[in-house]
Amino acid sequence: NRYDWIWAAVGSHPDDAAQVDEARIEEYRALCEDPRVKAIGEIGLDYHYEDPPRDVQQRAFRMQMELAQKLSLPVVIHEREAHEDGLRIISDFPDVTGVFHCFSGSYEMAKELIRRGWYIGFTGVVTFKNAKKIKEVVQMAPMERILLETDSPYLAPVPYRGKRNSSLYLPYVVQEIAELKGISEEEVIETTEKNAVRLFRAEE
């Protein structure tokens, strides 16, 4: 199969929360019967524009967390300017874990997520000079809880900041994390790959 290297997550981003109903959840449940669907996501909360309204986003988030719980699947969380509500909702589903992708929360929030066994996703933002908070989170986080990502087409690392992002630029993220952690780039690559395989049960 020429697509056997492609895996998937299914879910509705908070921007599309208004479209999440029982029929949509049933559609996702059916898609998850394919063994190459490895997660529910990208789901969560985004209060930057407050559209859809917060209560609509929270309902959609909970419905999809319930699906992940029933199917024993990890989740990919999008959380923007909704740290308190994001933590509150995942607390209601203690059997569900996953990754907070493109992490933008506080140092304290990262520590709490790690304590609960969650993963933190880092993008090219970690290479930005003004990303002091994210650099501190990288330094604090155990390597066993770190994942690499692009969030393409956004958040390209320096020296490509502002351009269309690409997975080809991940070595710049690796280099920055290695410097912040005081370890080799090879160790960053090896450990984050193992983390992704573990989280998404990629060997199954």
Secondary structure, DSSP 8 states (H G I E B T S, - for coil): -TTTT--EEE---GGGGGG-SHHHHHHHHHHTTSTTEEEEEEEEEE-SS--S-HHHHHHHHHHHHHHHHHHT--EEEEEES-HHHHHHHHHT-TT--EEETT--S-HHHHHHHHHTT-EEEE-GGGGSTT-HHHHHHHHHS-GGGEEE---TTS---TTSTTS---GGGHHHHHHHHHHHHTS-HHHHHHHHHHHHHHHHTTT-
